[in-house]
Amino acid sequence: MTRLSRDADDSTSIGTQEDDGRTLARLRGWDVVLVTYDIGVSGALRPQDRPGFRVILDNLMHIDVVIARSIDRFTRHTSHFATLVETLDAQGTTLVDVQGQVDLTSPYGRFVTTIMVAFAQMEREVIQGRILRSRVELRRAGRWLGGAAPYGYRIVPDGTGGKRLEVDPKSAAVLREVIRRVVSGVTLSQEVHRLNGYAEVRDGGEVIEHPRVLSPGDYRKALRGELPPPHPGYAAWTYSALYEHLRSEVLRGIRVVGKRKDRRAVRDEHGAPVRVGPALIDDETWYALQAALDAAAQTNRRPRRKATLLLHVAWCPNCDATLYYNSRGYKSSPPGNESAAEKRVDLYTCPAVRDAEVRKSGKCPGVSVSAERLEKHVETWLLTTLGGFQYKERVRVGGSSLAATVRDLEADIEELAASLVGLRGAAKAAVLTQLEARQEALEEAQKEEATPERWEWVPTGRTVAEEWERGDVAEKRLLLLSLHVRANVQPANGRRTWDPSRVDVDRMTDPVADALEDAVYQASL
């Protein structure tokens, strides 16, 4: 049998171990009936938990001797070795190593072999301790510990023989666009749908193919020149993976350890988070992103993957509630005809359509309207009424990063205080030192006078019509909401044909103030 903890040049290769074992078998006159490989498997694992050795244990009835290059290839744990010997004895099988260290034919030989296994175990524990100490120092120094770079970053030399993170322009641009859209109100499910590519059917039957964006794993393969991938092909973006990444402070260039609820920042001796690379987004954007994700988490259900153009834009005036998008399917031929094609009807309906009690109360008979016709009606109104106006974006102006600094320090203090539970001795003293340093930094920050921030409407150089055409469904909905567009839809009252007079579209703003704002703005152009 062969085993290798890591496939590196400075380790005895699998090929060398196999050649040595075959040579010993030939010199002893033994027939080789089975060769197994455990690559990238630690000697700390029990033999029965290693795939290659498991094959040996499952075929002991056909095996007289198990050969390895050295005793530590069998195991590096004394209790595991004792159990292994008992298992082999029961089947009449023994162990032999190429270096001649193993002798199980006498009590003395077994004793010496067990001592050698104990030395192998001690060596493993010493190596583990050295690796852990090295990792602690690398974390404190802000150097990259190894492994793949987080999406949005790449690994580069730090000039001192180590490595650090650097923003990768291409993947960072993808991630920043995702963050921009999520902060503006697009749901994370819709973003996953967009990143995975989709086909949009526009009026007139035109199909617009939106290309997929390479997932983080596929992007790393592309950088290595391994695309296109073999079957099953490209990997998809997933909701949970993207959500976890957007929650990680690595986007701020901070070294983090752990996952989900156990995730925390690595800290230096003063309690400050250790930075392992530049920030991909600024602090204000980070907090805005977290607020958007927090708001989306208020519901137990994930948001709809498909964007609804008129959600919170189309309303039922009788129910005083937004209309919801519904897609229903039905057979185009009588029941029983299994070959009949299924047709779909897309509607916007009010709560009364789904609640008989509301209809019985007489408050609202129910509003149901063709989604295609209503969306086209609202689009026509928008482009006719507001399409020629210059589009302005609401942006944050002024302000300082002091508020973000205070929030960071308060979060640091809360995390350090929580970590004190159960700590004693030197560990507790170290955390208390970090906590005191963070508290002092907070008091200093609170003494500074913060510059208040404000919001302004800034020209984009595009018209409302141009902004409408360049957006997808989710962005078009956000545009309607930002312009305070509202479409009140009256009940059909028995009419079966489309009647545009049922729909009253307008902006929900003070008309006098709105006209004055537009006049001042147009005069400034």
C-alpha positions as CSV (number, residue, x, y, z in Angstrom):
1,M,0.0,0.0,0.0
2,T,1.1,3.6,-0.6
3,R,0.1,6.9,1.2
4,L,1.0,10.5,0.6
5,S,-0.2,13.4,2.8
6,R,0.5,16.0,0.1
7,D,1.7,15.6,-3.5
8,A,4.9,17.7,-3.4
9,D,8.4,17.4,-4.7
10,D,9.9,17.1,-1.3
11,S,7.9,14.0,-0.4
12,T,8.6,10.4,-1.3
13,S,6.5,10.1,-4.4
14,I,3.8,7.5,-4.8
15,G,5.7,6.0,-7.7
16,T,8.8,5.5,-5.6
17,Q,6.9,3.9,-2.8
18,E,5.2,1.5,-5.2
19,D,8.6,0.6,-6.8
20,D,10.2,-0.1,-3.5
21,G,7.3,-2.3,-2.4
22,R,7.3,-4.3,-5.6
23,T,11.1,-4.8,-5.3
24,L,10.8,-6.2,-1.8
25,A,8.0,-8.6,-2.9
26,R,10.1,-9.9,-5.8
27,L,13.1,-10.5,-3.5
28,R,10.9,-12.4,-1.0
29,G,9.2,-14.4,-3.7
30,W,5.7,-12.9,-3.0
31,D,3.1,-12.3,-5.7
32,V,1.6,-8.8,-5.8
33,V,-2.2,-9.2,-5.8
34,L,-3.2,-5.6,-5.0
35,V,-1.8,-2.1,-5.0
36,T,-3.7,0.7,-3.4
37,Y,-3.1,4.5,-3.2
38,D,-4.1,7.1,-0.6
39,I,-3.0,10.4,-2.0
40,G,-3.5,13.6,0.0
41,V,-4.6,11.5,3.0
42,S,-3.1,12.2,6.5
43,G,-1.6,9.4,8.6
44,A,-3.7,10.7,11.5
45,L,-6.8,9.1,9.9
46,R,-7.7,5.5,10.9
47,P,-6.7,3.0,8.2
48,Q,-10.3,1.9,7.8
49,D,-11.2,5.6,7.0
50,R,-8.7,5.8,4.2
51,P,-10.1,4.8,0.7
52,G,-7.0,2.9,-0.4
53,F,-6.5,1.0,2.9
54,R,-10.2,0.3,3.1
55,V,-9.8,-1.8,-0.1
56,I,-7.0,-3.9,1.6
57,L,-9.2,-4.5,4.7
58,D,-12.1,-5.6,2.5
59,N,-9.8,-8.2,0.8
60,L,-7.8,-9.6,3.7
61,M,-8.9,-13.2,2.9
62,H,-6.8,-13.0,-0.3
63,I,-3.8,-11.2,1.3
64,D,-1.0,-12.7,3.5
65,V,1.3,-9.6,3.8
66,V,0.7,-5.9,3.6
67,I,3.8,-4.0,2.4
68,A,4.6,-0.3,2.9
69,R,7.8,1.7,2.4
70,S,8.0,2.7,6.1
71,I,6.1,2.2,9.3
72,D,4.5,5.7,9.2
73,R,2.8,4.9,5.9
74,F,0.6,2.5,7.9
75,T,-0.4,5.0,10.6
76,R,1.0,7.8,12.8
77,H,-1.2,6.9,15.8
78,T,-0.4,4.2,18.4
79,S,-4.1,3.3,19.2
80,H,-4.8,3.0,15.4
81,F,-1.8,0.8,15.0
82,A,-2.9,-1.6,17.8
83,T,-6.4,-1.9,16.3
84,L,-4.9,-2.5,12.9
85,V,-2.6,-5.3,14.1
86,E,-5.6,-7.0,15.9
87,T,-7.6,-6.9,12.7
88,L,-4.9,-8.4,10.6
89,D,-4.1,-11.1,13.2
90,A,-7.7,-12.2,13.1
91,Q,-7.3,-12.9,9.3
92,G,-3.8,-14.3,9.4
93,T,-2.3,-11.3,7.7
94,T,0.9,-9.4,8.8
95,L,2.6,-6.1,8.1
96,V,6.1,-5.6,6.5
97,D,7.9,-2.4,5.7
98,V,10.7,-1.9,3.1
99,Q,13.0,-0.3,5.7
100,G,12.8,-3.4,7.9
101,Q,11.4,-1.6,10.9
102,V,8.3,-3.8,11.4
103,D,8.6,-7.1,13.2
104,L,5.3,-8.6,14.4
105,T,6.6,-12.2,14.8
106,S,7.5,-11.8,18.5
107,P,6.2,-9.9,21.6
108,Y,9.5,-7.9,21.7
109,G,9.2,-7.1,18.0
110,R,5.7,-5.8,18.5
111,F,6.8,-3.7,21.4
112,V,9.6,-2.0,19.4
113,T,7.2,-1.5,16.5
114,T,4.7,0.2,18.8
115,I,7.4,2.5,20.2
116,M,8.3,3.5,16.6
117,V,4.7,4.3,15.8
118,A,4.6,6.5,19.0
119,F,7.6,8.4,17.6
120,A,5.7,8.9,14.3
121,Q,2.7,10.2,16.2
122,M,4.9,12.6,18.2
123,E,6.5,13.8,14.9
124,R,3.0,14.5,13.4
125,E,2.0,16.5,16.5
126,V,5.2,18.6,16.4
127,I,4.6,19.3,12.7
128,Q,1.0,20.3,13.4
129,G,2.1,22.7,16.1
130,R,4.6,24.3,13.8
131,I,2.1,24.7,11.1
132,L,-0.4,26.3,13.5
133,R,2.2,28.7,14.9
134,S,3.2,29.6,11.3
135,R,-0.4,30.3,10.4
136,V,-1.0,32.6,13.4
137,E,2.1,34.6,12.5
138,L,1.0,34.8,8.9
139,R,-2.5,36.0,9.9
140,R,-1.0,38.7,12.2
141,A,1.3,39.9,9.4
142,G,-1.6,40.1,6.9
143,R,-0.2,37.6,4.5
144,W,-2.2,35.1,2.5
145,L,-2.2,31.6,4.1
146,G,-2.8,29.6,0.9
147,G,-5.7,28.2,-1.1
148,A,-7.8,29.8,-3.8
149,A,-8.3,33.6,-3.7
150,P,-11.8,34.8,-2.8
151,Y,-13.8,35.8,-5.9
152,G,-13.0,39.4,-6.8
153,Y,-9.3,39.0,-5.8
154,R,-6.1,37.4,-7.1
155,I,-2.9,36.3,-5.3
156,V,0.3,38.2,-5.9
157,P,3.8,38.2,-4.2
158,D,4.1,40.6,-1.3
159,G,7.8,41.3,-2.0
160,T,9.0,39.5,1.2
161,G,8.7,35.9,0.0
162,G,5.1,35.7,1.0
163,K,1.8,36.3,-0.8
164,R,-1.1,38.8,-0.4
165,L,-4.4,39.6,-2.1
166,E,-4.9,42.1,-4.9
167,V,-8.2,43.2,-6.5
168,D,-8.8,41.3,-9.8
169,P,-10.3,43.9,-12.2
170,K,-12.5,41.5,-14.2
171,S,-14.1,39.5,-11.4
172,A,-14.2,42.6,-9.1
173,A,-16.3,44.4,-11.8
174,V,-18.8,41.6,-11.8
175,L,-19.1,41.6,-8.0
176,R,-19.4,45.4,-7.7
177,E,-22.2,45.3,-10.3
178,V,-24.0,42.6,-8.2
179,I,-23.5,44.7,-5.1
180,R,-24.8,47.9,-6.8
181,R,-27.9,46.2,-8.0
182,V,-28.6,44.5,-4.6
183,V,-28.2,47.8,-2.8
184,S,-30.5,49.5,-5.3
185,G,-33.3,46.9,-4.6
186,V,-32.7,44.0,-6.9
187,T,-33.2,40.7,-5.1
188,L,-30.4,38.2,-4.7
189,S,-32.4,35.5,-6.4
190,Q,-32.8,37.7,-9.4
191,E,-29.1,38.4,-9.5
192,V,-28.4,34.6,-9.4
193,H,-30.8,34.3,-12.3
194,R,-29.1,37.0,-14.2
195,L,-25.6,35.7,-13.6
196,N,-26.6,32.3,-14.9
197,G,-27.8,33.8,-18.1
198,Y,-31.4,33.9,-19.3
199,A,-33.6,34.6,-22.4
200,E,-35.9,37.7,-22.3
201,V,-38.9,37.8,-24.6
202,R,-39.7,41.3,-25.6
203,D,-42.8,42.7,-27.4
204,G,-43.1,41.3,-30.9
205,G,-41.6,38.0,-29.9
206,E,-38.0,39.2,-30.0
207,V,-35.8,37.0,-27.8
208,I,-32.8,38.7,-26.2
209,E,-30.2,36.2,-24.9
210,H,-28.4,37.5,-21.8
211,P,-25.0,35.8,-21.6
212,R,-24.0,33.8,-18.5
213,V,-21.2,35.1,-16.3
214,L,-18.6,32.5,-15.3
215,S,-19.2,31.2,-11.8
216,P,-16.2,31.7,-9.3
217,G,-15.0,28.1,-9.8
218,D,-15.3,28.3,-13.6
219,Y,-13.5,31.7,-13.6
220,R,-10.6,30.2,-11.8
221,K,-10.5,27.3,-14.4
222,A,-10.6,29.9,-17.2
223,L,-7.5,31.6,-15.7
224,R,-5.7,28.3,-15.8
225,G,-6.8,27.7,-19.4
226,E,-9.1,24.7,-18.5
227,L,-12.3,25.9,-20.3
228,P,-14.5,24.8,-21.8
229,P,-15.1,22.3,-19.0
230,P,-15.8,18.6,-19.5
231,H,-19.2,17.1,-18.8
232,P,-21.4,18.2,-17.0
233,G,-20.2,21.6,-18.3
234,Y,-20.3,25.0,-16.7
235,A,-21.1,25.3,-13.0
236,A,-24.0,27.5,-12.0
237,W,-24.0,30.4,-9.5
238,T,-25.9,29.5,-6.4
239,Y,-27.9,31.6,-3.9
240,S,-26.2,30.4,-0.8
241,A,-22.6,30.7,-2.0
242,L,-23.2,34.3,-3.3
243,Y,-25.0,35.2,-0.1
244,E,-22.1,34.0,2.1
245,H,-19.6,35.8,-0.1
246,L,-21.5,39.1,0.1
247,R,-21.7,38.7,3.9
248,S,-17.9,38.1,4.2
249,E,-15.7,41.0,5.4
250,V,-13.1,39.8,2.9
251,L,-14.8,42.3,0.6
252,R,-13.3,44.9,2.8
253,G,-9.8,43.3,2.6
254,I,-10.1,41.8,6.1
255,R,-8.8,38.3,6.9
256,V,-11.7,36.2,8.1
257,V,-11.9,32.6,9.5
258,G,-14.8,30.3,10.0
259,K,-18.1,30.0,8.1
260,R,-21.6,31.4,8.6
261,K,-22.4,32.2,12.2
262,D,-18.9,31.2,13.3
263,R,-17.2,33.6,10.8
264,R,-15.1,36.2,12.5
265,A,-12.3,38.7,11.7
266,V,-8.7,37.8,12.5
267,R,-7.3,40.5,14.9
268,D,-3.9,41.9,15.8
269,E,-2.7,42.4,19.4
270,H,-4.6,45.8,19.5
271,G,-7.9,44.1,18.5
272,A,-7.9,45.7,15.1
273,P,-9.0,43.5,12.1
274,V,-6.0,42.2,10.1
275,R,-6.1,43.3,6.5
276,V,-4.9,40.8,3.9
277,G,-5.6,42.9,0.8
278,P,-7.2,46.1,-0.4
279,A,-10.9,46.7,0.0
280,L,-13.1,45.8,-2.9
281,I,-15.8,48.2,-1.8
282,D,-15.8,51.1,0.6
283,D,-17.2,51.0,4.1
284,E,-20.4,52.9,3.2
285,T,-21.2,50.5,0.4
286,W,-20.4,47.6,2.7
287,Y,-22.9,48.7,5.3
288,A,-25.5,49.5,2.6
289,L,-25.1,46.0,1.3
290,Q,-25.5,44.4,4.7
291,A,-28.6,46.5,5.3
292,A,-30.1,45.4,2.0
293,L,-29.4,41.7,2.8
294,D,-30.8,42.2,6.3
295,A,-34.0,43.7,4.9
296,A,-34.4,40.7,2.4
297,A,-33.9,38.3,5.3
298,Q,-37.0,39.6,7.2
299,T,-39.2,37.2,5.2
300,N,-38.9,33.4,5.7
301,R,-39.3,32.9,1.9
302,R,-36.7,33.6,-0.7
303,P,-37.7,36.4,-3.1
304,R,-39.0,35.4,-6.5
305,R,-36.3,34.5,-9.0
306,K,-38.3,36.2,-11.8
307,A,-38.5,40.0,-11.6
308,T,-42.1,41.4,-11.5
309,L,-42.1,44.6,-13.5
310,L,-45.2,46.2,-11.8
311,L,-44.9,45.0,-8.2
312,H,-45.7,48.0,-6.0
313,V,-46.4,50.0,-9.2
314,A,-49.8,48.5,-10.1
315,W,-52.4,48.8,-7.4
316,C,-56.0,48.0,-6.7
317,P,-57.7,51.2,-5.3
318,N,-60.5,49.2,-3.6
319,C,-58.1,46.8,-1.7
320,D,-55.5,49.6,-1.4
321,A,-52.9,46.8,-2.2
322,T,-50.4,46.1,-4.9
323,L,-51.3,43.7,-7.7
324,Y,-49.3,40.4,-7.8
325,Y,-48.1,38.7,-10.9
326,N,-49.6,35.2,-11.5
327,S,-48.8,32.8,-14.4
328,R,-51.4,30.1,-15.0
329,G,-51.4,27.2,-17.5
330,Y,-54.3,25.4,-19.1
331,K,-54.9,22.9,-21.9
332,S,-56.0,24.3,-25.3
333,S,-58.1,21.2,-26.0
334,P,-60.8,19.4,-24.0
335,P,-59.8,17.3,-21.0
336,G,-58.5,13.9,-21.9
337,N,-56.5,15.0,-24.8
338,E,-53.0,14.4,-23.4
339,S,-51.3,15.7,-26.6
340,A,-52.9,19.1,-26.3
341,A,-50.5,22.0,-26.0
342,E,-50.5,23.9,-22.8
343,K,-51.1,27.6,-22.9
344,R,-50.2,30.1,-20.3
345,V,-52.0,33.2,-19.1
346,D,-50.0,35.8,-17.2
347,L,-52.1,38.1,-15.0
348,Y,-51.8,40.7,-12.3
349,T,-54.4,40.1,-9.6
350,C,-55.4,41.8,-6.3
351,P,-55.9,40.1,-2.9
352,A,-59.6,39.9,-3.5
353,V,-59.2,37.5,-6.4
354,R,-57.6,35.0,-4.0
355,D,-59.7,35.7,-0.9
356,A,-63.4,35.0,-1.2
357,E,-64.2,36.7,2.2
358,V,-63.0,40.0,0.8
359,R,-65.3,39.6,-2.3
360,K,-68.2,38.7,-0.1
361,S,-67.7,41.8,2.0
362,G,-68.4,44.0,-1.0
363,K,-65.2,45.9,-0.6
364,C,-63.7,44.7,-3.9
365,P,-65.1,42.3,-6.5
366,G,-61.5,41.5,-7.5
367,V,-59.1,42.9,-10.1
368,S,-57.5,40.7,-12.7
369,V,-55.8,42.1,-15.8
370,S,-53.5,40.8,-18.6
371,A,-49.9,41.2,-17.5
372,E,-48.7,41.8,-21.0
373,R,-51.3,44.5,-21.8
374,L,-50.9,46.3,-18.5
375,E,-47.1,46.4,-18.7
376,K,-47.3,47.7,-22.3
377,H,-49.8,50.3,-21.2
378,V,-47.5,51.6,-18.3
379,E,-44.5,51.5,-20.6
380,T,-46.2,53.6,-23.3
381,W,-47.4,56.1,-20.7
382,L,-43.9,56.4,-19.2
383,L,-42.1,56.9,-22.6
384,T,-44.8,59.3,-23.8
385,T,-45.0,61.4,-20.6
386,L,-41.5,61.3,-19.2
387,G,-39.4,59.7,-21.9
388,G,-37.8,63.0,-23.1
389,F,-36.8,64.2,-19.6
390,Q,-33.2,64.0,-18.5
391,Y,-32.8,61.1,-16.0
392,K,-31.2,62.0,-12.6
393,E,-29.8,59.6,-10.1
394,R,-30.0,60.1,-6.3
395,V,-26.5,59.9,-4.9
396,R,-24.9,60.5,-1.6
397,V,-22.9,63.7,-1.4
398,G,-20.5,64.9,1.4
399,G,-20.1,63.2,4.7
400,S,-17.1,61.5,6.2
401,S,-16.1,57.9,6.9
402,L,-16.4,58.6,10.7
403,A,-19.8,57.0,11.0
404,A,-18.5,53.8,9.4
405,T,-15.4,53.9,11.7
406,V,-17.6,54.2,14.8
407,R,-19.8,51.3,13.6
408,D,-16.7,49.2,13.0
409,L,-15.3,49.9,16.4
410,E,-18.6,49.2,18.1
411,A,-18.9,45.9,16.3
412,D,-15.3,45.0,17.2
413,I,-16.0,45.7,20.9
414,E,-19.2,43.6,20.8
415,E,-17.4,40.6,19.2
416,L,-14.4,40.8,21.6
417,A,-16.7,41.1,24.7
418,A,-18.7,38.0,23.5
419,S,-15.4,36.0,23.0
420,L,-14.5,36.5,26.7
421,V,-17.0,33.9,27.8
422,G,-15.1,30.8,29.0
423,L,-11.6,32.3,28.5
424,R,-9.1,32.1,31.3
425,G,-5.4,33.0,32.0
426,A,-3.3,34.3,29.1
427,A,-6.1,34.0,26.5
428,K,-8.4,36.1,28.6
429,A,-5.7,38.7,29.3
430,A,-4.9,39.0,25.5
431,V,-8.6,39.6,24.6
432,L,-8.9,42.2,27.4
433,T,-5.9,44.1,26.0
434,Q,-7.5,44.0,22.6
435,L,-10.9,45.2,24.1
436,E,-9.3,48.1,25.9
437,A,-7.4,49.2,22.8
438,R,-10.7,49.1,20.7
439,Q,-12.5,51.0,23.4
440,E,-9.9,53.8,23.5
441,A,-10.1,54.0,19.7
442,L,-13.9,54.4,19.9
443,E,-13.7,57.2,22.4
444,E,-11.2,59.1,20.2
445,A,-13.4,58.6,17.1
446,Q,-16.5,59.9,19.0
447,K,-14.7,63.1,19.9
448,E,-14.3,64.0,16.2
449,E,-17.0,66.1,14.6
450,A,-18.7,64.2,11.8
451,T,-19.5,66.0,8.5
452,P,-23.1,65.3,7.8
453,E,-24.0,63.6,4.5
454,R,-26.8,64.6,2.1
455,W,-28.5,63.2,-1.0
456,E,-28.7,65.1,-4.3
457,W,-30.2,64.3,-7.7
458,V,-27.3,64.3,-10.1
459,P,-27.7,64.3,-14.0
460,T,-26.7,61.2,-15.8
461,G,-26.6,62.6,-19.3
462,R,-29.3,60.1,-20.4
463,T,-33.1,60.5,-20.9
464,V,-35.7,58.5,-19.0
465,A,-36.3,56.6,-22.3
466,E,-32.7,55.8,-22.7
467,E,-32.5,54.6,-19.1
468,W,-35.6,52.4,-19.6
469,E,-34.1,50.7,-22.7
470,R,-30.8,49.9,-21.1
471,G,-32.2,48.2,-18.1
472,D,-33.5,44.7,-17.5
473,V,-36.9,43.9,-15.9
474,A,-35.6,44.4,-12.3
475,E,-33.9,47.7,-13.2
476,K,-37.0,48.9,-15.1
477,R,-39.1,48.3,-12.0
478,L,-36.7,50.2,-9.8
479,L,-36.8,53.1,-12.4
480,L,-40.7,53.2,-12.1
481,L,-40.5,53.2,-8.3
482,S,-37.8,55.9,-8.3
483,L,-40.1,58.1,-10.5
484,H,-43.1,57.3,-8.1
485,V,-45.1,55.9,-11.0
486,R,-48.4,54.3,-9.9
487,A,-51.0,52.5,-12.0
488,N,-54.5,52.2,-10.4
489,V,-56.5,49.4,-12.0
490,Q,-60.3,49.2,-11.7
491,P,-62.3,45.9,-11.8
492,A,-63.4,44.7,-15.2
493,N,-67.1,44.5,-14.2
494,G,-67.8,41.7,-16.6
495,R,-65.9,43.1,-19.6
496,R,-63.8,40.4,-21.3
497,T,-61.8,42.6,-23.7
498,W,-58.9,44.9,-22.8
499,D,-60.1,48.3,-21.8
500,P,-57.3,50.8,-21.2
501,S,-59.7,53.2,-19.5
502,R,-59.6,50.8,-16.5
503,V,-56.0,52.0,-15.8
504,D,-55.1,55.3,-14.4
505,V,-51.3,55.9,-14.5
506,D,-49.7,58.9,-12.8
507,R,-46.8,60.0,-10.5
508,M,-47.5,60.0,-6.8
509,T,-45.9,63.3,-6.1
510,D,-46.9,66.9,-5.4
511,P,-47.6,68.2,-8.9
512,V,-46.7,71.8,-8.1
513,A,-43.4,70.9,-6.4
514,D,-42.6,68.4,-9.2
515,A,-43.2,70.9,-12.0
516,L,-41.1,73.5,-10.2
517,E,-38.2,70.9,-9.7
518,D,-38.4,69.9,-13.4
519,A,-38.4,73.6,-14.6
520,V,-35.4,74.5,-12.4
521,Y,-33.6,71.4,-13.6
522,Q,-34.2,71.9,-17.3
523,A,-33.1,75.5,-17.0
524,S,-29.8,74.4,-15.5
525,L,-29.0,72.2,-18.5
